[in-house]
Amino acid sequence: MKKEILIYPIKSILSNDNLISQDSQLLLDSLIDLSNHTIVFKYIDDLKDVKDNQLLLILVQSGGSEGFFKELIYPIYKGPYYLLTYGSTNSLAASLEILSFLKQHQERSEVLHGDNHYILDRINYLYDNLNQKKKEIRLGIFGKPSDWLISSDVDKLKCKKIFNIDLIDIDQDEIIQSIKSINEIDEEEVSIYPYKKEEVIKALKIYHGLKKVVEKYHLNGFTIRCFDIIKIIKSSACLALAVFNKDSLPASCEGDVPAMLTAVIIQELLNQHAFQVNPQWINPVNDEVEFAHCTLPLDMADSIQFDTHFESGIGIGLHGELKIGDVTIVKISNDLNEFYVEEGTLISNDYRKDRCRTQVKIKLNSSASYFLTSSLGNHHQIIYGHHKEEIKKYLLNLGLRNIGV
C-alpha cells in the first residue's frame, strides 16, 4: 500500500513562476526512489482540503518564504507544521526562521532536512504515527494543583492534541464524599499492612473511595490534591496512591498534572511504574541529588516500612528501600513544550526524620546544575534502568524539546 504525502510548495514572490523548482523536484524524486516507490507526493493548492488523517509537508523552496507563510498559511492551517527543505536557494534559512516563529507560538513543528535516508525515515514515522489509532487515555484531576505548585497547570486541549489524553476535572467535594461513603473494610485486607490498625483502616477507606471515582469516570490515572484529604479525613492518601501505582493506574500527589502525565507516558512507553519525588539536596560539584517522597509504587521497593506522613505527622507514609543501580529521571513541562530526561545510578537509601519517608541518593551521568538553573518544576519521576534514548526519541517525535544534555 502506497503512502500518500501531501505537498504544499511555497517560495518567495521574487522567484520564477514555476510551481515546483528543479531543486525541489530533484529532492522529491530522490525520496520516491529511495522508498522504492512506496510513497507518493500529491501537490495541493488549498490548505482547507487537508484532512486530519493526512500528512502535509510544507515545501519551502526559497528564502523570502517567511512572510508568505505567516500571512497566508499560518492563519488557515492549524498544524502540525513539517517544513521540507534542502541546501540551496536559502530554503533552509527560510525554514529555520519559520520554525522560530512557530516555536514562539508554541506550535508543534519540525524542519525535515539533511540526509535523504533521515528525511525518509522521518516521513515514514510521521505518516505511520498519524494513521495509527492511538489509545485513548482519561486522566482525572481531583481538585486542583496544591497552592505551592504554581507551575503545574496544563492546557487540556493541547494535551489532547499531542498525547490523545483527556484531562477530566472532578470536584474535590465529590472525592471527599466518596471517601466518607466507605463504611466497612474487610479484616483480611487490613491485615496485609503491618501498621496501626486504625490508621490502615482510614487509609484503605481513602483507597476505596478514590477507586469508586476512578470507576465512575472510567479513568486510566489521576492526580489528587492530597493535603485536603489530610485536613478533612485526618489521614493521608499515601498508601492508596502506592496501591494504585502498583496496579498500573498512575496516581500522582498534590494535584501535579505534569507529574501525572510523565508517569502515564512512562507506563505506556516502557510498562514501568514511576516514583514521584522532590529534590531534597543537590550537590552540583559531584552531580549527586537526593530525592524523597512519602509514597511510591508498592512493588518498586525491595522492602517497605510504614511511618506517619512527613509534613502532617499523621496517617501513613511509606519508607521504601529501593534497589541500588541504574535509574532514569524524567519530567515533562507544564506547557508540554519541553522535557528533561537523564540517567544515573541510585547509590544509597536513607531514613532521615526531617524529610519525606522514602529517600534516595542518585549520582547523575551529567551535570546536576539543571535542577538549579532550568528545572521544570519540583516533582520528577524516577524509574529503574537506563531508558534515556527511548524516552527522548518518543518525546522528540511528538514535538517536545529536550532541555537536558
MARZA-737156 format. One line per 10 residues: number of its first residue (from 1); for each residue x, y, z of C-alpha. Coordinates in Angstrom, 2 decimals, decimal comma, padded with zeros to 5 digits, always signed. Layout:
N
NUM = X/Y/Z; ... .
# end
This chain:
405
1 = +000,00/+000,00/+000,00; +001,41/+003,36/-001,02; +001,64/+006,24/+001,40; +000,22/+009,47/+000,00; +002,02/+012,56/+001,32; +000,55/+015,99/+000,65; +002,92/+018,71/-000,55; +002,19/+022,42/-000,31; +005,01/+024,36/-002,03; +005,90/+027,93/-001,09 .
11 = +008,56/+030,30/-002,35; +009,44/+033,98/-002,49; +007,42/+036,16/-004,83; +010,77/+037,13/-006,37; +011,31/+033,57/-007,60; +010,21/+032,42/-011,06; +006,62/+031,33/-011,65; +007,23/+027,56/-011,79; +005,25/+025,89/-009,02; +007,90/+023,28/-008,27 .
21 = +011,53/+024,28/-008,70; +014,11/+021,98/-010,21; +015,83/+021,51/-006,84; +012,51/+020,65/-005,21; +011,62/+018,11/-007,86; +015,04/+016,51/-007,55; +014,56/+016,09/-003,79; +011,08/+014,64/-004,15; +012,12/+012,22/-006,92; +015,07/+011,07/-004,83 .
31 = +012,82/+010,36/-001,84; +010,39/+008,42/-004,03; +013,20/+006,31/-005,47; +014,73/+005,73/-002,05; +011,38/+004,49/-000,76; +011,12/+002,01/-003,66; +008,06/+003,98/-004,73; +006,17/+003,16/-001,53; +005,49/+006,88/-001,05; +003,81/+009,25/-003,49 .
41 = +003,62/+013,02/-003,28; +000,40/+014,85/-004,08; +000,56/+018,60/-004,66; -002,28/+020,70/-003,25; -003,13/+024,35/-003,62; -005,81/+024,73/-000,95; -004,91/+024,02/+002,67; -008,57/+023,79/+003,60; -008,67/+020,43/+001,81; -006,25/+018,80/+004,28 .
51 = -007,91/+016,17/+006,47; -006,88/+015,16/+009,99; -005,52/+011,79/+008,88; -003,36/+013,21/+006,08; +000,31/+014,14/+006,39; +001,11/+017,56/+004,96; +004,64/+018,74/+004,21; +005,19/+022,43/+003,54; +007,88/+022,55/+000,84; +009,96/+025,67/+001,49 .
61 = +011,68/+026,35/-001,83; +013,49/+029,62/-001,28; +014,43/+032,45/+001,00; +011,77/+035,09/+001,35; +009,07/+032,49/+002,02; +008,67/+033,58/+005,62; +006,16/+036,37/+005,01; +004,12/+034,16/+002,71; +003,93/+031,53/+005,43; +002,97/+034,00/+008,17 .
71 = +000,29/+035,79/+006,18; -001,23/+033,04/+004,02; -000,55/+029,69/+005,70; -000,48/+030,19/+009,46; -003,95/+031,81/+009,73; -005,52/+028,96/+007,74; -003,66/+025,76/+008,56; -003,51/+024,73/+012,23; -000,62/+022,29/+012,05; +001,37/+020,36/+012,93 .
81 = +003,88/+022,08/+010,66; +006,51/+019,96/+008,89; +008,85/+022,05/+006,77; +010,59/+020,13/+003,97; +013,76/+021,87/+002,84; +017,15/+021,46/+001,17; +020,56/+023,11/+000,94; +020,16/+025,71/-001,81; +018,27/+028,95/-002,62; +018,16/+029,78/+001,11 .
91 = +015,47/+027,16/+001,59; +016,93/+026,07/+004,94; +017,41/+029,64/+006,18; +013,77/+030,46/+005,50; +012,62/+027,23/+007,15; +014,58/+027,98/+010,32; +013,02/+031,45/+010,55; +009,55/+029,93/+010,14; +010,39/+027,30/+012,76; +011,41/+030,03/+015,21 .
101 = +008,12/+031,84/+014,60; +006,16/+028,62/+015,23; +008,06/+027,82/+018,43; +007,30/+031,32/+019,72; +003,63/+030,45/+019,24; +004,13/+027,05/+020,89; +003,14/+025,18/+017,74; +004,21/+021,63/+017,02; +006,72/+022,00/+014,21; +009,85/+020,47/+012,70 .
111 = +012,26/+021,04/+009,81; +012,86/+017,95/+007,64; +016,34/+018,45/+006,25; +019,63/+016,64/+005,70; +020,44/+013,15/+004,51; +017,66/+011,69/+002,36; +017,59/+008,49/+004,42; +016,95/+010,59/+007,51; +014,21/+012,61/+005,80; +012,52/+009,45/+004,51 .
121 = +012,66/+007,83/+007,95; +011,00/+010,90/+009,47; +008,31/+010,98/+006,77; +007,54/+007,29/+007,32; +007,42/+007,77/+011,09; +005,15/+010,81/+010,88; +002,84/+009,10/+008,41; +002,61/+005,87/+010,41; +002,10/+007,72/+013,68; -000,64/+009,89/+012,17 .
131 = -002,54/+006,90/+010,82; -002,07/+004,69/+013,84; -005,06/+004,66/+016,16; -003,78/+005,91/+019,49; -005,03/+004,53/+022,76; -007,46/+006,94/+024,33; -006,48/+007,79/+027,90; -008,65/+009,55/+030,50; -006,94/+011,10/+033,50; -008,66/+012,69/+036,48 .
141 = -007,67/+015,91/+038,20; -009,10/+015,55/+041,69; -009,35/+019,10/+042,97; -006,59/+021,26/+041,56; -002,80/+021,55/+041,98; -001,72/+022,30/+045,55; -001,23/+026,00/+046,27; +002,57/+025,71/+046,28; +002,66/+024,14/+042,80; +002,49/+027,39/+040,88 .
151 = +003,67/+025,91/+037,55; +001,63/+022,72/+037,29; -001,45/+023,66/+035,25; -001,76/+022,09/+031,79; -003,64/+023,17/+028,66; -006,23/+020,39/+028,24; -006,74/+020,90/+024,50; -003,02/+020,83/+023,87; -002,68/+017,67/+025,95; -005,37/+016,01/+023,83 .
161 = -003,72/+017,15/+020,61; -000,23/+015,92/+021,49; -000,85/+012,80/+023,60; -004,51/+011,93/+022,87; -005,09/+012,23/+026,62; -008,29/+013,69/+028,07; -007,94/+015,56/+031,37; -011,13/+015,39/+033,44; -011,72/+017,89/+036,27; -013,50/+016,34/+039,24 .
171 = -014,57/+018,49/+042,16; -012,79/+017,82/+045,43; -016,12/+017,69/+047,28; -017,07/+014,64/+045,24; -013,79/+012,99/+046,22; -014,34/+013,69/+049,92; -017,92/+012,41/+049,83; -016,85/+009,25/+048,05; -014,25/+008,56/+050,75; -016,75/+009,25/+053,54 .
181 = -019,22/+006,82/+051,94; -016,92/+003,86/+052,65; -018,08/+002,30/+055,92; -016,50/-001,13/+056,19; -013,08/-002,51/+055,28; -012,51/-006,25/+055,11; -010,36/-007,50/+058,00; -008,29/-009,64/+055,65; -007,38/-006,57/+053,58; -006,42/-004,65/+056,73 .
191 = -004,14/-007,49/+057,85; -001,99/-007,15/+054,72; -000,41/-003,95/+056,04; +001,64/-004,27/+059,26; +000,84/-000,96/+060,94; -001,63/+000,53/+063,41; -004,99/-001,00/+062,58; -007,00/+002,22/+062,91; -004,61/+004,05/+060,55; -004,67/+001,23/+057,99 .
201 = -008,49/+001,27/+058,02; -008,59/+005,03/+057,39; -006,00/+004,69/+054,60; -007,96/+001,89/+052,93; -011,19/+003,88/+053,13; -009,38/+006,58/+051,16; -008,27/+003,96/+048,62; -011,76/+002,53/+048,11; -013,33/+005,99/+047,97; -010,90/+007,01/+045,23 .
211 = -011,45/+003,72/+043,44; -015,18/+004,42/+043,22; -014,45/+007,73/+041,48; -011,93/+006,09/+039,13; -014,51/+003,51/+038,11; -017,31/+006,05/+037,78; -015,36/+008,21/+035,32; -013,51/+005,31/+033,62; -010,12/+006,80/+034,44; -006,70/+005,44/+033,48 .
221 = -004,98/+007,51/+036,16; -005,37/+010,60/+038,31; -003,70/+013,25/+040,41; -005,14/+014,37/+043,73; -004,93/+017,47/+045,89; -003,98/+015,19/+048,75; -003,33/+017,70/+051,54; -007,06/+018,48/+051,57; -007,61/+014,81/+052,35; -005,29/+015,09/+055,34 .
231 = -007,15/+018,12/+056,69; -010,64/+016,66/+056,30; -010,23/+012,90/+056,65; -007,36/+013,14/+059,17; -005,33/+010,61/+057,23; -003,07/+010,58/+054,16; -003,56/+009,20/+050,66; -000,01/+007,83/+050,51; -000,96/+004,15/+050,87; -003,84/+004,49/+048,41 .
241 = -001,57/+006,02/+045,77; +001,03/+003,30/+046,38; -001,57/+000,60/+045,67; -002,95/+002,34/+042,56; +000,55/+002,75/+041,13; +001,40/-000,89/+041,86; -001,74/-001,87/+039,96; -000,61/+000,13/+036,88; -003,01/+003,01/+037,40; -000,69/+006,04/+037,70 .
251 = -001,70/+008,24/+040,64; +000,28/+011,35/+041,50; +000,42/+013,58/+044,55; -000,55/+017,19/+045,20; -002,61/+017,67/+042,04; +000,57/+017,78/+039,94; -000,71/+017,29/+036,38; +002,70/+017,30/+034,59; +003,97/+014,67/+037,06; +000,90/+012,55/+036,34 .
261 = +001,37/+012,88/+032,57; +005,03/+011,94/+032,92; +004,14/+008,79/+034,86; +001,44/+007,81/+032,37; +003,73/+008,25/+029,38; +006,45/+006,20/+031,10; +003,97/+003,40/+031,73; +002,60/+003,44/+028,19; +006,07/+003,52/+026,64; +008,04/+001,24/+028,97 .
271 = +005,43/-000,58/+031,06; +007,15/+000,68/+034,21; +005,85/+002,25/+037,41; +007,37/+005,58/+038,42; +008,36/+007,09/+041,77; +007,31/+010,76/+042,08; +009,93/+012,67/+044,07; +011,02/+016,04/+045,44; +014,69/+017,02/+045,23; +015,97/+017,40/+048,80 .
281 = +019,65/+018,18/+048,36; +021,71/+018,95/+045,25; +025,47/+018,73/+045,00; +026,49/+020,40/+041,71; +030,16/+019,57/+042,32; +029,82/+015,79/+042,17; +026,41/+015,74/+040,40; +024,58/+013,93/+043,17; +020,94/+014,63/+044,01; +018,94/+013,38/+046,99 .
291 = +015,22/+012,83/+046,43; +012,34/+011,92/+048,72; +008,58/+011,41/+048,94; +006,11/+009,68/+051,23; +004,62/+007,32/+048,66; +005,87/+005,11/+045,84; +004,53/+002,10/+043,92; +004,32/-000,78/+046,40; +006,10/-003,13/+044,03; +009,00/-000,76/+043,37 .
301 = +010,73/-001,19/+046,73; +012,74/-004,17/+047,99; +011,20/-003,56/+051,41; +008,72/-001,11/+052,94; +008,23/+000,22/+056,46; +005,25/+002,31/+057,50; +005,60/+005,64/+059,24; +003,49/+008,78/+059,54; +003,12/+011,17/+056,64; +006,07/+013,58/+056,99 .
311 = +004,54/+017,07/+056,86; +001,42/+016,31/+058,88; +002,75/+013,66/+061,25; -000,45/+011,64/+060,83; -001,79/+008,94/+058,53; +000,59/+006,54/+056,80; +003,77/+007,41/+054,95; +005,88/+004,78/+053,19; +009,60/+004,30/+053,70; +010,76/+002,13/+050,83 .
321 = +014,25/+000,75/+050,25; +014,92/+000,90/+046,51; +017,32/-001,23/+044,52; +020,84/+000,11/+044,06; +021,65/+000,50/+040,38; +020,69/+002,19/+037,12; +017,83/+004,71/+037,07; +016,34/+007,34/+034,77; +014,84/+010,67/+035,89; +012,08/+012,24/+033,76 .
331 = +009,85/+015,33/+033,77; +007,55/+016,93/+031,19; +006,99/+020,68/+031,45; +003,59/+022,13/+032,30; +003,34/+023,84/+028,88; +004,03/+020,47/+027,19; +006,80/+022,04/+025,13; +009,86/+020,64/+026,91; +011,10/+017,63/+028,82; +014,07/+016,59/+030,92 .
341 = +015,45/+013,08/+030,93; +018,75/+011,88/+032,41; +020,27/+008,63/+033,54; +022,16/+007,95/+036,71; +022,88/+005,46/+039,44; +020,92/+005,06/+042,65; +023,76/+004,77/+045,14; +022,05/+004,76/+048,56; +018,83/+004,86/+050,59; +018,41/+006,97/+053,73 .
351 = +015,86/+007,43/+056,51; +016,22/+010,93/+057,94; +013,35/+012,15/+060,11; +013,42/+015,65/+058,61; +012,40/+014,52/+055,10; +009,65/+012,64/+053,33; +009,86/+008,95/+054,19; +011,34/+007,27/+051,08; +014,76/+008,81/+050,46; +017,30/+008,01/+047,73 .
361 = +020,59/+009,47/+046,54; +021,33/+009,41/+042,82; +024,60/+010,09/+041,02; +023,69/+011,64/+037,66; +025,51/+010,90/+034,41; +025,52/+014,61/+033,57; +025,52/+017,93/+035,39; +023,13/+018,37/+038,29; +023,05/+022,10/+037,56; +019,81/+021,56/+035,61 .
371 = +017,97/+021,42/+038,93; +019,42/+024,79/+039,96; +019,10/+026,66/+036,67; +016,49/+025,04/+034,42; +014,30/+022,74/+036,50; +010,86/+022,04/+035,03; +009,33/+022,15/+038,48; +009,59/+020,43/+041,81; +008,36/+016,89/+041,17; +010,24/+014,50/+038,90 .
381 = +009,71/+010,80/+038,18; +012,31/+008,08/+038,81; +012,24/+004,69/+037,06; +014,59/+001,72/+037,12; +017,04/+001,16/+034,28; +018,63/+003,35/+031,64; +015,89/+004,49/+029,24; +017,03/+007,95/+028,18; +017,21/+007,26/+024,45; +013,80/+005,57/+024,28 .
391 = +012,08/+008,39/+026,16; +013,98/+011,08/+024,31; +013,13/+009,66/+020,89; +009,46/+009,28/+021,79; +009,00/+012,82/+023,12; +011,08/+014,43/+020,37; +008,88/+012,70/+017,81; +005,87/+014,30/+019,49; +007,44/+017,72/+019,02; +008,73/+018,40/+022,57 .
401 = +012,20/+019,85/+023,14; +014,83/+018,18/+025,27; +016,37/+020,66/+027,70; +018,89/+018,17/+029,09; +022,21/+017,06/+027,68 .
# end
